[in-house]
Amino acid sequence: MNVDECKIEILLYSTLGCHLCEQAADLIHPYGAVVLKIVEIADDPELVARYGLRIPVAARATGQELDWPFDAAAFERWLAR
């Protein structure tokens, strides 16, 4: 098993110019066990409808979502679930 197989992929629903989204990405980046992928919601009307008022939102492949605001402790608890 290689190192990348042990990493958790996190999607961060975001949009250009969202300073809260930048804060969330900065909070998540230091976690070595996480692969962060930024999802631009502005390109998809369904994503805008779902996340437009909630961004930034972190999501896992399991369907679990973590809405902003969250701090490092809340993010770690969410990852541990």
mmCIF file of the C-alpha atoms, coordinates in Angstrom:
data_MODEL
# 
_entry.id   MODEL 
# 
loop_
_atom_site.group_PDB 
_atom_site.id 
_atom_site.type_symbol 
_atom_site.label_atom_id 
_atom_site.label_alt_id 
_atom_site.label_comp_id 
_atom_site.label_asym_id 
_atom_site.label_entity_id 
_atom_site.label_seq_id 
_atom_site.pdbx_PDB_ins_code 
_atom_site.Cartn_x 
_atom_site.Cartn_y 
_atom_site.Cartn_z 
_atom_site.occupancy 
_atom_site.B_iso_or_equiv 
_atom_site.pdbx_formal_charge 
_atom_site.auth_seq_id 
_atom_site.auth_comp_id 
_atom_site.auth_asym_id 
_atom_site.auth_atom_id 
_atom_site.pdbx_PDB_model_num 
ATOM 1  C CA . MET A 1 1  ? 0.000   0.000  0.000   1.00 0.00 ? 1  MET A CA 1 
ATOM 2  C CA . ASN A 1 2  ? 1.502   3.353  -0.960  1.00 0.00 ? 2  ASN A CA 1 
ATOM 3  C CA . VAL A 1 3  ? 1.236   6.552  1.055   1.00 0.00 ? 3  VAL A CA 1 
ATOM 4  C CA . ASP A 1 4  ? -1.405  8.106  -1.227  1.00 0.00 ? 4  ASP A CA 1 
ATOM 5  C CA . GLU A 1 5  ? -3.761  5.183  -0.569  1.00 0.00 ? 5  GLU A CA 1 
ATOM 6  C CA . CYS A 1 6  ? -3.765  6.147  3.126   1.00 0.00 ? 6  CYS A CA 1 
ATOM 7  C CA . LYS A 1 7  ? -4.764  9.739  2.472   1.00 0.00 ? 7  LYS A CA 1 
ATOM 8  C CA . ILE A 1 8  ? -8.289  11.060 2.846   1.00 0.00 ? 8  ILE A CA 1 
ATOM 9  C CA . GLU A 1 9  ? -9.634  13.049 -0.086  1.00 0.00 ? 9  GLU A CA 1 
ATOM 10 C CA . ILE A 1 10 ? -11.476 16.174 1.012   1.00 0.00 ? 10 ILE A CA 1 
ATOM 11 C CA . LEU A 1 11 ? -13.493 18.285 -1.388  1.00 0.00 ? 11 LEU A CA 1 
ATOM 12 C CA . LEU A 1 12 ? -13.789 21.935 -0.460  1.00 0.00 ? 12 LEU A CA 1 
ATOM 13 C CA . TYR A 1 13 ? -16.760 23.586 -2.129  1.00 0.00 ? 13 TYR A CA 1 
ATOM 14 C CA . SER A 1 14 ? -15.688 27.130 -2.836  1.00 0.00 ? 14 SER A CA 1 
ATOM 15 C CA . THR A 1 15 ? -15.811 30.026 -5.269  1.00 0.00 ? 15 THR A CA 1 
ATOM 16 C CA . LEU A 1 16 ? -13.386 32.645 -6.500  1.00 0.00 ? 16 LEU A CA 1 
ATOM 17 C CA . GLY A 1 17 ? -12.986 35.580 -4.141  1.00 0.00 ? 17 GLY A CA 1 
ATOM 18 C CA . CYS A 1 18 ? -14.473 33.818 -1.114  1.00 0.00 ? 18 CYS A CA 1 
ATOM 19 C CA . HIS A 1 19 ? -12.205 34.844 1.760   1.00 0.00 ? 19 HIS A CA 1 
ATOM 20 C CA . LEU A 1 20 ? -13.828 32.331 4.116   1.00 0.00 ? 20 LEU A CA 1 
ATOM 21 C CA . CYS A 1 21 ? -13.062 29.597 1.586   1.00 0.00 ? 21 CYS A CA 1 
ATOM 22 C CA . GLU A 1 22 ? -9.424  30.699 1.568   1.00 0.00 ? 22 GLU A CA 1 
ATOM 23 C CA . GLN A 1 23 ? -9.385  30.529 5.381   1.00 0.00 ? 23 GLN A CA 1 
ATOM 24 C CA . ALA A 1 24 ? -10.850 27.016 5.302   1.00 0.00 ? 24 ALA A CA 1 
ATOM 25 C CA . ALA A 1 25 ? -8.285  25.857 2.722   1.00 0.00 ? 25 ALA A CA 1 
ATOM 26 C CA . ASP A 1 26 ? -5.459  27.344 4.804   1.00 0.00 ? 26 ASP A CA 1 
ATOM 27 C CA . LEU A 1 27 ? -6.774  25.488 7.860   1.00 0.00 ? 27 LEU A CA 1 
ATOM 28 C CA . ILE A 1 28 ? -6.967  22.150 5.993   1.00 0.00 ? 28 ILE A CA 1 
ATOM 29 C CA . HIS A 1 29 ? -3.664  22.305 4.033   1.00 0.00 ? 29 HIS A CA 1 
ATOM 30 C CA . PRO A 1 30 ? -1.339  21.417 6.962   1.00 0.00 ? 30 PRO A CA 1 
ATOM 31 C CA . TYR A 1 31 ? -2.971  18.004 7.445   1.00 0.00 ? 31 TYR A CA 1 
ATOM 32 C CA . GLY A 1 32 ? -0.614  15.534 5.816   1.00 0.00 ? 32 GLY A CA 1 
ATOM 33 C CA . ALA A 1 33 ? -3.221  12.760 5.717   1.00 0.00 ? 33 ALA A CA 1 
ATOM 34 C CA . VAL A 1 34 ? -5.514  14.901 3.560   1.00 0.00 ? 34 VAL A CA 1 
ATOM 35 C CA . VAL A 1 35 ? -5.617  15.461 -0.183  1.00 0.00 ? 35 VAL A CA 1 
ATOM 36 C CA . LEU A 1 36 ? -7.543  18.707 -0.663  1.00 0.00 ? 36 LEU A CA 1 
ATOM 37 C CA . LYS A 1 37 ? -9.434  19.314 -3.886  1.00 0.00 ? 37 LYS A CA 1 
ATOM 38 C CA . ILE A 1 38 ? -11.098 22.680 -4.417  1.00 0.00 ? 38 ILE A CA 1 
ATOM 39 C CA . VAL A 1 39 ? -14.462 22.486 -6.200  1.00 0.00 ? 39 VAL A CA 1 
ATOM 40 C CA . GLU A 1 40 ? -15.555 25.705 -7.922  1.00 0.00 ? 40 GLU A CA 1 
ATOM 41 C CA . ILE A 1 41 ? -19.321 25.880 -7.459  1.00 0.00 ? 41 ILE A CA 1 
ATOM 42 C CA . ALA A 1 42 ? -19.915 28.820 -9.840  1.00 0.00 ? 42 ALA A CA 1 
ATOM 43 C CA . ASP A 1 43 ? -19.534 26.531 -12.865 1.00 0.00 ? 43 ASP A CA 1 
ATOM 44 C CA . ASP A 1 44 ? -22.449 24.286 -11.878 1.00 0.00 ? 44 ASP A CA 1 
ATOM 45 C CA . PRO A 1 45 ? -25.970 25.610 -11.156 1.00 0.00 ? 45 PRO A CA 1 
ATOM 46 C CA . GLU A 1 46 ? -26.761 22.550 -9.011  1.00 0.00 ? 46 GLU A CA 1 
ATOM 47 C CA . LEU A 1 47 ? -23.723 23.195 -6.815  1.00 0.00 ? 47 LEU A CA 1 
ATOM 48 C CA . VAL A 1 48 ? -24.645 26.883 -6.534  1.00 0.00 ? 48 VAL A CA 1 
ATOM 49 C CA . ALA A 1 49 ? -28.149 25.895 -5.417  1.00 0.00 ? 49 ALA A CA 1 
ATOM 50 C CA . ARG A 1 50 ? -26.814 23.404 -2.870  1.00 0.00 ? 50 ARG A CA 1 
ATOM 51 C CA . TYR A 1 51 ? -23.763 25.245 -1.518  1.00 0.00 ? 51 TYR A CA 1 
ATOM 52 C CA . GLY A 1 52 ? -24.120 28.896 -2.544  1.00 0.00 ? 52 GLY A CA 1 
ATOM 53 C CA . LEU A 1 53 ? -25.177 30.116 0.900   1.00 0.00 ? 53 LEU A CA 1 
ATOM 54 C CA . ARG A 1 54 ? -23.132 27.537 2.824   1.00 0.00 ? 54 ARG A CA 1 
ATOM 55 C CA . ILE A 1 55 ? -19.597 27.786 1.424   1.00 0.00 ? 55 ILE A CA 1 
ATOM 56 C CA . PRO A 1 56 ? -17.044 26.864 2.382   1.00 0.00 ? 56 PRO A CA 1 
ATOM 57 C CA . VAL A 1 57 ? -18.148 23.274 2.881   1.00 0.00 ? 57 VAL A CA 1 
ATOM 58 C CA . ALA A 1 58 ? -15.727 20.368 3.307   1.00 0.00 ? 58 ALA A CA 1 
ATOM 59 C CA . ALA A 1 59 ? -16.964 16.982 2.086   1.00 0.00 ? 59 ALA A CA 1 
ATOM 60 C CA . ARG A 1 60 ? -15.771 13.387 2.171   1.00 0.00 ? 60 ARG A CA 1 
ATOM 61 C CA . ALA A 1 61 ? -16.451 10.520 -0.210  1.00 0.00 ? 61 ALA A CA 1 
ATOM 62 C CA . THR A 1 62 ? -18.715 9.064  2.487   1.00 0.00 ? 62 THR A CA 1 
ATOM 63 C CA . GLY A 1 63 ? -21.089 11.999 2.004   1.00 0.00 ? 63 GLY A CA 1 
ATOM 64 C CA . GLN A 1 64 ? -20.223 13.600 5.335   1.00 0.00 ? 64 GLN A CA 1 
ATOM 65 C CA . GLU A 1 65 ? -20.081 17.389 5.132   1.00 0.00 ? 65 GLU A CA 1 
ATOM 66 C CA . LEU A 1 66 ? -18.647 20.000 7.446   1.00 0.00 ? 66 LEU A CA 1 
ATOM 67 C CA . ASP A 1 67 ? -20.078 23.493 7.111   1.00 0.00 ? 67 ASP A CA 1 
ATOM 68 C CA . TRP A 1 68 ? -18.180 26.653 7.960   1.00 0.00 ? 68 TRP A CA 1 
ATOM 69 C CA . PRO A 1 69 ? -17.413 27.923 10.492  1.00 0.00 ? 69 PRO A CA 1 
ATOM 70 C CA . PHE A 1 70 ? -15.041 25.263 11.777  1.00 0.00 ? 70 PHE A CA 1 
ATOM 71 C CA . ASP A 1 71 ? -11.695 25.417 13.519  1.00 0.00 ? 71 ASP A CA 1 
ATOM 72 C CA . ALA A 1 72 ? -8.839  22.908 13.601  1.00 0.00 ? 72 ALA A CA 1 
ATOM 73 C CA . ALA A 1 73 ? -10.347 20.997 16.536  1.00 0.00 ? 73 ALA A CA 1 
ATOM 74 C CA . ALA A 1 74 ? -13.738 20.659 14.819  1.00 0.00 ? 74 ALA A CA 1 
ATOM 75 C CA . PHE A 1 75 ? -12.047 19.580 11.573  1.00 0.00 ? 75 PHE A CA 1 
ATOM 76 C CA . GLU A 1 76 ? -10.027 16.923 13.417  1.00 0.00 ? 76 GLU A CA 1 
ATOM 77 C CA . ARG A 1 77 ? -13.156 15.574 15.158  1.00 0.00 ? 77 ARG A CA 1 
ATOM 78 C CA . TRP A 1 78 ? -14.932 15.432 11.789  1.00 0.00 ? 78 TRP A CA 1 
ATOM 79 C CA . LEU A 1 79 ? -11.985 13.588 10.194  1.00 0.00 ? 79 LEU A CA 1 
ATOM 80 C CA . ALA A 1 80 ? -11.965 11.047 13.029  1.00 0.00 ? 80 ALA A CA 1 
ATOM 81 C CA . ARG A 1 81 ? -15.578 10.005 12.409  1.00 0.00 ? 81 ARG A CA 1 
# 
